[in-house]
């Protein structure tokens, strides 16, 4: 049996998930569009396909124990006004299909990278942040993350939604923190490697089930 199916393993956060999972000794499978473009560690099995196709998810999920999704609603660049390149509601549709496959195959555990401001965390954001999101092209990602959260919460799975603050590839500037949105004032950033660590810890420790913690490691 494969320990983990990773969706989004070819992305910047997904690369950390694959590397850390392999380092922990997990048997890992990743569904990726172009295996030749992914520099996966030894022991990671790459399956060619897309999470936009439920049959590809079925093949990749066969005989796995848990799912980690680090999919995102991509833009042409990190510029907030860059044009979207993912189909509308890409993550939501992939999440729904993944949940369907999990029900078919008896897979219980799923951990997904989400975002601060998704779902009921929107109410916590200040008015300036809400206006910026609504005026820029990052709005599509927030809408999609909210769709994912609704689908996951309605499912009969052991889910965790890791609501990351702004992601960065820079070295961490503080310890990893996580806390429930209704009682937490988070920092501004999280290093991608530390987000990957939180996702894997949630699997290995059975932590944060049926919860949507904010995750960060830098204040300011």
Backbone as CSV, one residue per row, in Angstrom:
resi,resn,N_x,N_y,N_z,CA_x,CA_y,CA_z,C_x,C_y,C_z
1,UNK,0.842,-1.194,0.000,0.000,0.000,0.000,0.882,1.250,0.000
2,UNK,0.460,2.276,-0.753,1.147,3.562,-0.786,0.614,4.419,0.360
3,UNK,1.523,5.087,1.083,1.099,5.897,2.219,0.313,7.132,1.790
4,UNK,0.841,7.844,0.783,0.297,9.154,0.451,0.134,9.344,-1.050
5,UNK,-0.998,9.903,-1.439,-1.187,10.451,-2.774,-1.072,11.956,-2.660
6,UNK,-0.189,12.562,-3.438,-0.007,14.012,-3.427,-0.540,14.588,-4.726
7,UNK,-1.443,15.543,-4.596,-1.953,16.301,-5.740,-1.317,17.680,-5.703
8,UNK,-0.752,18.097,-6.826,-0.030,19.364,-6.854,1.442,19.200,-6.538
9,UNK,1.971,17.998,-6.690,3.357,17.727,-6.326,4.384,18.411,-7.205
10,UNK,3.978,18.916,-8.369,4.929,19.598,-9.247,5.060,21.079,-8.911
11,UNK,4.268,21.582,-7.975,4.301,22.991,-7.622,5.384,23.316,-6.606
12,UNK,5.479,24.597,-6.256,6.552,25.045,-5.361,6.394,24.491,-3.953
13,UNK,5.173,24.399,-3.460,4.960,23.768,-2.159,4.974,22.251,-2.288
14,UNK,4.403,21.748,-3.371,4.356,20.308,-3.582,5.726,19.660,-3.629
15,UNK,6.722,20.366,-4.175,8.075,19.811,-4.213,8.597,19.567,-2.809
16,UNK,8.271,20.460,-1.878,8.677,20.269,-0.484,7.933,19.091,0.144
17,UNK,6.658,18.936,-0.196,5.885,17.807,0.336,6.510,16.491,-0.107
18,UNK,6.843,16.382,-1.394,7.431,15.142,-1.896,8.773,14.864,-1.222
19,UNK,9.625,15.878,-1.130,10.950,15.673,-0.549,10.861,15.288,0.920
20,UNK,10.031,15.980,1.676,9.935,15.696,3.101,9.251,14.361,3.364
21,UNK,8.236,14.041,2.566,7.554,12.758,2.752,8.504,11.598,2.491
22,UNK,9.307,11.712,1.437,10.272,10.658,1.134,11.321,10.563,2.241
23,UNK,11.750,11.729,2.762,12.747,11.730,3.834,12.215,11.071,5.099
24,UNK,10.902,11.134,5.293,10.290,10.490,6.462,10.074,8.994,6.263
25,UNK,10.359,8.521,5.063,10.208,7.104,4.787,8.845,6.712,4.248
26,UNK,8.030,7.698,3.888,6.718,7.392,3.333,6.841,6.851,1.910
27,UNK,5.938,5.975,1.564,5.771,5.567,0.178,4.790,6.552,-0.449
28,UNK,5.245,7.246,-1.481,4.513,8.398,-1.999,4.221,8.223,-3.479
29,UNK,3.034,8.646,-3.857,2.649,8.687,-5.265,2.158,10.101,-5.559
30,UNK,2.541,10.645,-6.709,2.115,11.987,-7.092,1.512,11.947,-8.489
31,UNK,0.372,12.607,-8.632,-0.295,12.738,-9.927,0.165,14.048,-10.549
32,UNK,0.896,13.965,-11.666,1.473,15.154,-12.302,1.255,15.092,-13.814
33,UNK,1.149,16.273,-14.415,0.900,16.324,-15.854,2.099,15.828,-16.663
34,UNK,3.297,16.184,-16.240,4.503,15.840,-16.997,5.565,15.293,-16.047
35,UNK,5.616,13.980,-15.866,6.601,13.410,-14.936,8.035,13.781,-15.270
36,UNK,8.352,13.992,-16.547,9.732,14.307,-16.922,10.172,15.670,-16.411
37,UNK,9.206,16.528,-16.057,9.530,17.870,-15.575,9.622,17.943,-14.059
38,UNK,9.380,16.842,-13.369,9.365,16.825,-11.907,10.607,16.111,-11.398
39,UNK,11.397,16.804,-10.578,12.601,16.210,-9.988,12.218,15.619,-8.627
40,UNK,11.643,14.449,-8.674,11.149,13.817,-7.455,12.243,12.996,-6.791
41,UNK,12.227,12.915,-5.465,13.216,12.084,-4.766,13.020,10.611,-5.095
42,UNK,14.062,9.849,-4.860,13.962,8.404,-5.043,12.849,7.850,-4.164
43,UNK,12.084,6.949,-4.717,10.995,6.339,-3.965,9.649,6.984,-4.176
44,UNK,9.617,8.133,-4.862,8.342,8.776,-5.178,7.889,8.302,-6.549
45,UNK,6.698,7.739,-6.601,6.135,7.243,-7.850,5.338,8.359,-8.515
46,UNK,5.669,8.669,-9.766,4.979,9.715,-10.509,3.994,9.074,-11.490
47,UNK,2.739,9.485,-11.408,1.686,9.014,-12.296,1.299,10.162,-13.222
48,UNK,1.354,9.936,-14.514,0.999,11.001,-15.458,-0.514,11.158,-15.521
49,UNK,-0.957,12.397,-15.384,-2.388,12.677,-15.444,-2.672,14.036,-14.844
50,UNK,-3.940,14.320,-14.678,-4.352,15.620,-14.155,-5.485,15.461,-13.155
51,UNK,-5.486,16.243,-12.092,-6.606,16.200,-11.148,-7.887,16.761,-11.727
52,UNK,-7.834,17.273,-12.949,-9.057,17.700,-13.636,-9.795,16.518,-14.253
53,UNK,-9.197,15.324,-14.195,-9.797,14.119,-14.772,-10.007,13.098,-13.662
54,UNK,-11.254,12.765,-13.362,-11.536,11.872,-12.243,-10.958,10.477,-12.459
55,UNK,-10.858,10.028,-13.710,-10.273,8.709,-13.949,-8.782,8.696,-13.632
56,UNK,-8.096,9.819,-13.879,-6.681,9.912,-13.500,-6.541,9.875,-11.976
57,UNK,-7.454,10.535,-11.272,-7.421,10.484,-9.807,-7.660,9.059,-9.332
58,UNK,-8.601,8.368,-9.939,-8.886,6.975,-9.554,-7.640,6.109,-9.677
59,UNK,-6.943,6.246,-10.789,-5.734,5.432,-10.999,-4.678,5.764,-9.959
60,UNK,-4.483,7.049,-9.722,-3.428,7.463,-8.789,-3.754,7.105,-7.345
61,UNK,-5.031,7.109,-6.995,-5.445,6.880,-5.606,-5.506,5.409,-5.232
62,UNK,-5.424,4.530,-6.201,-5.589,3.110,-5.922,-4.611,2.628,-4.850
63,UNK,-5.160,2.021,-3.800,-4.365,1.398,-2.738,-3.513,2.417,-1.976
64,UNK,-4.072,3.618,-1.765,-3.376,4.615,-0.955,-4.102,4.808,0.373
65,UNK,-3.372,5.375,1.330,-3.885,5.511,2.696,-4.441,6.900,2.971
66,UNK,-3.863,7.935,2.356,-4.264,9.313,2.634,-3.911,10.187,1.442
67,UNK,-4.524,11.360,1.399,-4.323,12.309,0.298,-3.855,13.636,0.872
68,UNK,-2.846,14.225,0.247,-2.457,15.610,0.518,-2.624,16.393,-0.772
69,UNK,-3.386,17.477,-0.709,-3.595,18.318,-1.886,-2.958,19.679,-1.665
70,UNK,-2.052,20.042,-2.554,-1.452,21.380,-2.553,-1.708,22.040,-3.909
71,UNK,-2.868,21.762,-4.465,-3.264,22.401,-5.710,-3.500,23.887,-5.475
72,UNK,-3.362,24.663,-6.544,-3.695,26.079,-6.441,-4.377,26.551,-7.708
73,UNK,-5.008,27.697,-7.615,-5.639,28.343,-8.767,-4.601,29.321,-9.311
74,UNK,-3.893,28.889,-10.353,-2.677,29.586,-10.764,-2.958,30.826,-11.611
75,UNK,-2.007,31.778,-11.499,-1.975,32.944,-12.385,-0.675,32.911,-13.183
76,UNK,-0.567,33.769,-14.188,0.618,33.781,-15.042,1.871,34.163,-14.274
77,UNK,1.723,34.872,-13.163,2.845,35.215,-12.290,2.295,35.476,-10.902
78,UNK,3.172,35.826,-9.966,2.726,36.128,-8.610,2.108,37.519,-8.493
79,UNK,2.194,38.306,-9.550,1.562,39.630,-9.534,0.065,39.475,-9.302
80,UNK,-0.504,40.207,-8.334,-1.931,40.039,-8.032,-2.857,40.299,-9.222
81,UNK,-2.369,41.071,-10.210,-3.206,41.375,-11.374,-2.863,40.510,-12.580
82,UNK,-1.980,39.543,-12.409,-1.654,38.630,-13.505,-2.880,37.812,-13.884
83,UNK,-2.958,37.471,-15.151,-4.147,36.767,-15.643,-4.212,35.349,-15.061
84,UNK,-5.401,34.876,-14.741,-5.555,33.492,-14.288,-5.235,32.515,-15.417
85,UNK,-4.598,31.410,-15.088,-4.308,30.380,-16.086,-5.002,29.062,-15.755
86,UNK,-5.506,28.919,-14.554,-6.277,27.719,-14.205,-7.724,27.899,-14.638
87,UNK,-8.407,26.795,-14.973,-9.839,26.906,-15.260,-10.586,27.425,-14.037
88,UNK,-11.699,28.117,-14.244,-12.491,28.573,-13.094,-12.872,27.395,-12.190
89,UNK,-12.715,27.591,-10.890,-13.059,26.581,-9.882,-12.317,25.261,-10.086
90,UNK,-11.095,25.356,-10.573,-10.266,24.173,-10.801,-10.081,23.358,-9.525
91,UNK,-9.709,24.027,-8.443,-9.461,23.313,-7.188,-10.736,22.695,-6.637
92,UNK,-11.847,23.424,-6.731,-13.113,22.916,-6.205,-13.543,21.663,-6.945
93,UNK,-13.474,21.695,-8.261,-13.864,20.526,-9.044,-12.940,19.344,-8.756
94,UNK,-11.639,19.618,-8.632,-10.700,18.536,-8.316,-10.975,17.963,-6.929
95,UNK,-11.300,18.827,-5.971,-11.606,18.354,-4.616,-12.854,17.474,-4.617
96,UNK,-13.877,17.895,-5.327,-15.107,17.090,-5.388,-14.830,15.724,-5.995
97,UNK,-14.044,15.702,-7.081,-13.734,14.421,-7.712,-12.859,13.567,-6.799
98,UNK,-11.923,14.187,-6.098,-11.074,13.442,-5.172,-11.901,12.835,-4.052
99,UNK,-12.834,13.596,-3.515,-13.706,13.080,-2.457,-14.574,11.925,-2.962
100,UNK,-15.029,12.026,-4.198,-15.796,10.926,-4.792,-14.944,9.661,-4.863
101,UNK,-13.715,9.808,-5.338,-12.814,8.662,-5.452,-12.481,8.101,-4.065
102,UNK,-12.267,8.968,-3.103,-11.986,8.501,-1.749,-13.139,7.666,-1.209
103,UNK,-14.362,8.092,-1.456,-15.524,7.324,-1.008,-15.584,5.971,-1.712
104,UNK,-15.274,5.955,-3.001,-15.287,4.699,-3.755,-14.242,3.717,-3.237
105,UNK,-13.076,4.233,-2.851,-11.945,3.372,-2.516,-11.711,3.229,-1.010
106,UNK,-12.578,3.841,-0.213,-12.470,3.687,1.229,-11.301,4.424,1.852
107,UNK,-10.886,5.540,1.257,-9.798,6.360,1.805,-10.424,7.404,2.717
108,UNK,-9.951,7.510,3.943,-10.588,8.389,4.921,-9.909,9.745,5.086
109,UNK,-8.573,9.808,4.973,-7.829,10.985,5.415,-7.444,11.878,4.245
110,UNK,-7.740,13.173,4.359,-7.317,14.148,3.360,-6.912,15.439,4.057
111,UNK,-5.765,15.979,3.651,-5.261,17.248,4.153,-5.070,18.160,2.956
112,UNK,-5.612,19.363,3.031,-5.555,20.273,1.896,-4.950,21.608,2.319
113,UNK,-4.102,22.154,1.458,-3.590,23.503,1.655,-4.686,24.482,1.225
114,UNK,-5.118,25.305,2.149,-6.119,26.320,1.866,-5.489,27.689,2.086
115,UNK,-6.300,28.698,2.321,-5.783,30.060,2.450,-6.529,30.811,3.546
116,UNK,-5.807,31.678,4.235,-6.514,32.610,5.112,-7.522,33.385,4.263
117,UNK,-8.653,33.688,4.843,-9.696,34.396,4.117,-10.655,33.493,3.372
118,UNK,-10.368,32.190,3.333,-11.281,31.251,2.677,-12.424,30.904,3.623
119,UNK,-13.585,30.626,3.053,-14.726,30.197,3.851,-15.091,31.209,4.916
120,UNK,-15.331,30.722,6.138,-15.769,31.615,7.199,-14.653,32.493,7.754
121,UNK,-13.415,32.284,7.292,-12.326,33.162,7.725,-12.364,34.516,7.010
122,UNK,-13.185,34.637,5.962,-13.313,35.916,5.249,-13.716,37.038,6.203
123,UNK,-14.584,36.732,7.144,-15.074,37.756,8.061,-13.960,38.335,8.927
124,UNK,-12.864,37.594,9.117,-11.771,38.066,9.952,-10.905,39.106,9.259
125,UNK,-10.899,39.125,7.910,-10.022,40.029,7.176,-10.489,41.474,7.326
126,UNK,-9.527,42.393,7.320,-9.898,43.802,7.445,-10.439,44.336,6.118
127,UNK,-11.171,45.443,6.131,-11.805,45.957,4.911,-10.828,46.257,3.776
128,UNK,-9.625,46.736,4.085,-8.648,47.030,3.035,-8.206,45.752,2.327
129,UNK,-7.971,44.692,3.093,-7.583,43.423,2.490,-8.711,42.869,1.621
130,UNK,-9.936,42.962,2.098,-11.072,42.483,1.301,-11.193,43.266,-0.005
131,UNK,-11.010,44.580,0.049,-11.104,45.404,-1.162,-10.001,45.039,-2.145
132,UNK,-8.782,44.837,-1.634,-7.666,44.455,-2.499,-7.949,43.124,-3.194
133,UNK,-8.429,42.157,-2.444,-8.742,40.846,-3.031,-9.806,40.982,-4.109
134,UNK,-10.874,41.722,-3.821,-11.980,41.833,-4.765,-11.613,42.599,-6.031
135,UNK,-10.629,43.504,-5.939,-10.240,44.301,-7.096,-9.171,43.627,-7.952
136,UNK,-8.467,42.656,-7.391,-7.360,42.020,-8.110,-7.766,40.640,-8.612
137,UNK,-6.844,40.015,-9.350,-7.128,38.681,-9.882,-6.899,37.558,-8.882
138,UNK,-6.464,37.897,-7.673,-6.375,36.839,-6.662,-7.762,36.457,-6.142
139,UNK,-8.777,37.238,-6.512,-10.142,36.920,-6.085,-10.543,35.518,-6.543
140,UNK,-10.118,35.127,-7.759,-10.488,33.803,-8.273,-9.975,32.699,-7.363
141,UNK,-8.757,32.869,-6.826,-8.211,31.866,-5.936,-8.967,31.777,-4.627
142,UNK,-9.344,32.926,-4.064,-10.110,32.921,-2.814,-11.478,32.279,-3.022
143,UNK,-12.131,32.597,-4.142,-13.425,31.986,-4.445,-13.286,30.468,-4.573
144,UNK,-12.211,30.040,-5.224,-11.982,28.607,-5.421,-11.665,27.914,-4.095
145,UNK,-10.829,28.522,-3.269,-10.534,27.935,-1.960,-11.810,27.789,-1.120
146,UNK,-12.696,28.776,-1.200,-13.953,28.693,-0.453,-14.805,27.540,-0.970
147,UNK,-14.820,27.341,-2.287,-15.536,26.198,-2.850,-14.975,24.879,-2.368
148,UNK,-13.653,24.782,-2.285,-13.004,23.569,-1.761,-13.436,23.325,-0.321
149,UNK,-13.396,24.371,0.488,-13.751,24.213,1.898,-15.189,23.724,2.052
150,UNK,-16.089,24.261,1.270,-17.491,23.821,1.361,-17.626,22.351,0.989
151,UNK,-16.956,21.938,-0.072,-17.040,20.541,-0.503,-16.448,19.606,0.546
152,UNK,-15.312,19.979,1.101,-14.630,19.119,2.066,-15.426,19.004,3.364
153,UNK,-15.944,20.129,3.835,-16.715,20.107,5.081,-17.988,19.277,4.955
154,UNK,-18.531,19.197,3.748,-19.755,18.414,3.530,-19.475,16.927,3.343
155,UNK,-18.203,16.555,3.292,-17.845,15.165,2.997,-17.792,14.319,4.264
156,UNK,-17.823,13.024,4.061,-17.682,12.064,5.159,-16.243,11.574,5.194
157,UNK,-15.311,12.506,5.417,-13.898,12.161,5.473,-13.282,12.759,6.735
158,UNK,-12.078,12.325,7.043,-11.304,12.915,8.136,-10.406,13.987,7.525
159,UNK,-10.931,15.189,7.431,-10.263,16.257,6.686,-9.551,17.247,7.605
160,UNK,-8.553,17.901,7.027,-7.902,19.069,7.636,-7.684,20.092,6.531
161,UNK,-8.037,21.338,6.796,-7.809,22.439,5.866,-6.768,23.365,6.496
162,UNK,-5.577,23.411,5.925,-4.500,24.244,6.457,-4.562,25.611,5.782
163,UNK,-5.084,26.596,6.498,-5.248,27.940,5.933,-3.942,28.717,6.056
164,UNK,-3.161,28.674,5.005,-1.865,29.338,5.022,-2.029,30.846,4.857
165,UNK,-1.184,31.597,5.556,-1.064,33.023,5.278,-0.210,33.149,4.017
166,UNK,0.277,34.349,3.687,1.029,34.544,2.450,2.241,33.619,2.394
167,UNK,2.363,32.900,1.277,3.441,31.936,1.118,4.717,32.605,0.622
168,UNK,5.846,32.106,1.093,7.132,32.624,0.648,8.131,31.491,0.519
169,UNK,9.079,31.663,-0.385,10.168,30.710,-0.508,11.374,31.104,0.304
170,UNK,11.305,32.240,0.983,12.411,32.695,1.813,12.538,31.822,3.057
171,UNK,13.719,31.784,3.664,13.884,30.999,4.896,12.920,31.457,5.975
172,UNK,12.503,30.523,6.793,11.573,30.836,7.875,12.192,31.847,8.833
173,UNK,11.376,32.775,9.326,11.854,33.791,10.274,11.223,33.614,11.652
174,UNK,10.701,32.465,11.904,10.116,32.175,13.204,9.634,30.750,13.236
175,UNK,9.310,30.239,14.408,8.826,28.860,14.516,7.460,28.698,13.864
176,UNK,7.135,27.480,13.503,5.847,27.174,12.889,4.735,27.274,13.926
177,UNK,3.670,27.984,13.575,2.523,28.135,14.455,1.250,27.718,13.711
178,UNK,0.267,27.273,14.473,-1.048,26.987,13.929,-2.084,27.280,15.007
179,UNK,-3.225,27.783,14.591,-4.266,28.085,15.568,-5.601,28.300,14.888
180,UNK,-6.667,28.092,15.627,-8.003,28.271,15.082,-8.274,29.745,14.795
181,UNK,-8.970,29.995,13.695,-9.155,31.357,13.204,-9.904,32.244,14.193
182,UNK,-10.809,31.680,14.952,-11.633,32.513,15.839,-10.883,32.974,17.084
183,UNK,-9.687,32.432,17.331,-8.940,32.834,18.528,-7.512,33.265,18.207
184,UNK,-7.160,33.320,16.934,-5.774,33.506,16.540,-5.572,34.776,15.728
185,UNK,-4.501,35.498,16.044,-4.019,36.578,15.189,-2.712,36.108,14.580
186,UNK,-2.698,35.724,13.303,-1.509,35.088,12.729,-0.465,36.112,12.285
187,UNK,0.722,35.594,11.996,1.734,36.399,11.335,1.416,36.560,9.863
188,UNK,2.301,37.232,9.150,2.023,37.581,7.760,2.468,36.533,6.758
189,UNK,3.459,35.703,7.095,4.076,34.832,6.106,4.182,33.413,6.627
190,UNK,4.282,32.473,5.666,4.711,31.118,6.002,5.627,30.623,4.899
191,UNK,6.741,30.053,5.307,7.675,29.437,4.391,7.055,28.163,3.808
192,UNK,7.242,27.957,2.503,6.616,26.797,1.851,7.082,25.471,2.453
193,UNK,8.335,25.397,2.823,8.834,24.162,3.421,8.151,23.880,4.749
194,UNK,7.882,24.927,5.525,7.205,24.719,6.802,5.733,24.380,6.616
195,UNK,5.099,24.930,5.582,3.725,24.510,5.294,3.700,23.025,4.949
196,UNK,4.651,22.587,4.139,4.730,21.161,3.806,4.900,20.322,5.070
197,UNK,5.737,20.804,5.983,5.946,20.079,7.244,4.646,19.983,8.038
198,UNK,3.885,21.071,8.080,2.617,21.040,8.808,1.652,20.028,8.181
199,UNK,1.577,20.007,6.858,0.675,19.067,6.187,1.052,17.631,6.508
200,UNK,2.339,17.330,6.466,2.789,15.965,6.759,2.628,15.617,8.236
201,UNK,2.888,16.579,9.108,2.656,16.324,10.537,1.182,16.008,10.801
202,UNK,0.297,16.677,10.083,-1.137,16.435,10.269,-1.499,15.003,9.907
203,UNK,-0.830,14.459,8.892,-1.036,13.050,8.539,-0.423,12.136,9.595
204,UNK,0.845,12.371,9.890,1.581,11.444,10.752,1.058,11.429,12.184
205,UNK,0.582,12.584,12.649,0.140,12.689,14.039,-1.376,12.594,14.188
206,UNK,-2.098,12.494,13.072,-3.553,12.469,13.151,-4.118,13.748,13.749
207,UNK,-3.438,14.862,13.510,-3.784,16.125,14.170,-4.726,16.976,13.323
208,UNK,-5.440,17.883,14.006,-6.286,18.906,13.375,-7.415,18.316,12.525
209,UNK,-7.889,17.139,12.865,-8.984,16.535,12.106,-10.267,17.333,12.288
210,UNK,-10.937,17.580,11.171,-12.177,18.354,11.124,-11.975,19.788,11.637
211,UNK,-10.791,20.330,11.358,-10.483,21.709,11.750,-9.782,22.417,10.593
212,UNK,-9.809,23.757,10.636,-9.215,24.574,9.582,-8.304,25.630,10.210
213,UNK,-7.150,25.216,10.716,-6.269,26.161,11.400,-5.578,27.119,10.441
214,UNK,-5.327,28.330,10.918,-4.395,29.228,10.257,-2.982,28.745,10.557
215,UNK,-2.085,28.894,9.570,-0.716,28.386,9.715,0.252,29.483,9.298
216,UNK,1.264,29.768,10.152,2.219,30.828,9.844,3.519,30.574,10.588
217,UNK,4.576,31.297,10.175,5.826,31.248,10.948,6.571,32.568,10.962
218,UNK,5.924,33.664,10.594,6.570,34.962,10.673,5.550,36.035,10.991
219,UNK,5.875,36.886,11.924,5.020,38.010,12.237,5.573,39.291,11.620
220,UNK,4.792,40.375,11.726,5.276,41.649,11.230,4.371,42.193,10.157
